[in-house]
């Protein structure tokens, strides 16, 4: 008997960036989403010399809701691929990974 196997999703490097002027004085910035169970301690961004915060993650292809968390406060990504409503009345940013 031949069993079909499902191909593993392709992995892609995805860069998340946030302009430091959007979060002046922030001590830390994280990106949260289903890829880290919305845990702000998992993916902390690094502040670059130009003032931007950034991190590169490896994710399977798909559509991901996410938010930045700066010093405990959520903020959307102005460079996102779209938005979707979230359960608490605000909006998630959306990143398309392909």
Secondary structure, DSSP 8 states (H G I E B T S, - for coil): ----------EEEEEEEEEGGGGTT-S-EEEEEGGGTT-TTT-B-EE-TTSEEEEEEEEESEEEEEEEEETTEEE--TT-S-EEE-TTSSEEEEEEE-
